[in-house]
Amino acid sequence: MTEDVKVRYSDSDLQEFKEIILKKIERAEEDLELLQSTYKNGSDNGTDDTSPTFKSFEEGTDTMSKEANMQLAIRQEKFIRDLKNALIRIENKTYGICRVTGKLIQKERLKLVPHATLSIEAKRKQ
């Protein structure tokens, strides 16, 4: 008697993952919009009337926080791209299959990291 090894997730499982991913994309796009608005916002904080010393310090802080927000936005864009790639794998019915071992990635892992392409086993070997 051979044991049935699942080679892919069922259509209902894939639909469940798709809903999780769509919600995450929606949230991530909202977060990205917020981040982009903070570093694209050219308005100053009304520091015209403060002394030059504080003004230059504040401008330096503004620049640092804009750079940090840009870095966060770049990471967020990558996250959204990874999630959208996961949707493509769902459509192809290859979602949840480890790209190294070819085995199914644990459902619990996919619920936490829905864009995962590696099983824990493969991830540990990296």
VENVENJO-V428339 format. One record per residue. N is the residue number from 1. RES is the residue in three letters. PHI is phi as a letter, one per 30 degrees, with the letter a starting at -180 (* if undefined). Layout:
{{N/RES/PHI} {N/RES/PHI}}
This chain:
{{1/MET/*} {2/THR/c} {3/GLU/d} {4/ASP/d} {5/VAL/c} {6/LYS/d} {7/VAL/c} {8/ARG/a} {9/TYR/d} {10/SER/d} {11/ASP/e} {12/SER/d} {13/ASP/d} {14/LEU/d} {15/GLN/d} {16/GLU/d} {17/PHE/d} {18/LYS/d} {19/GLU/d} {20/ILE/e} {21/ILE/d} {22/LEU/d} {23/LYS/d} {24/LYS/d} {25/ILE/d} {26/GLU/e} {27/ARG/d} {28/ALA/d} {29/GLU/d} {30/GLU/d} {31/ASP/d} {32/LEU/d} {33/GLU/e} {34/LEU/d} {35/LEU/d} {36/GLN/d} {37/SER/d} {38/THR/d} {39/TYR/c} {40/LYS/d} {41/ASN/d} {42/GLY/d} {43/SER/d} {44/ASP/c} {45/ASN/c} {46/GLY/i} {47/THR/c} {48/ASP/e} {49/ASP/c} {50/THR/c} {51/SER/d} {52/PRO/e} {53/THR/d} {54/PHE/d} {55/LYS/d} {56/SER/d} {57/PHE/d} {58/GLU/d} {59/GLU/d} {60/GLY/d} {61/THR/d} {62/ASP/e} {63/THR/d} {64/MET/d} {65/SER/d} {66/LYS/d} {67/GLU/d} {68/ALA/d} {69/ASN/d} {70/MET/d} {71/GLN/d} {72/LEU/d} {73/ALA/d} {74/ILE/d} {75/ARG/d} {76/GLN/d} {77/GLU/d} {78/LYS/d} {79/PHE/e} {80/ILE/d} {81/ARG/d} {82/ASP/d} {83/LEU/d} {84/LYS/d} {85/ASN/d} {86/ALA/d} {87/LEU/d} {88/ILE/d} {89/ARG/d} {90/ILE/d} {91/GLU/e} {92/ASN/d} {93/LYS/i} {94/THR/c} {95/TYR/d} {96/GLY/i} {97/ILE/c} {98/CYS/d} {99/ARG/d} {100/VAL/c} {101/THR/c} {102/GLY/i} {103/LYS/c} {104/LEU/d} {105/ILE/d} {106/GLN/e} {107/LYS/e} {108/GLU/d} {109/ARG/d} {110/LEU/d} {111/LYS/d} {112/LEU/d} {113/VAL/b} {114/PRO/d} {115/HIS/c} {116/ALA/d} {117/THR/b} {118/LEU/b} {119/SER/d} {120/ILE/e} {121/GLU/e} {122/ALA/d} {123/LYS/d} {124/ARG/d} {125/LYS/d} {126/GLN/d}}
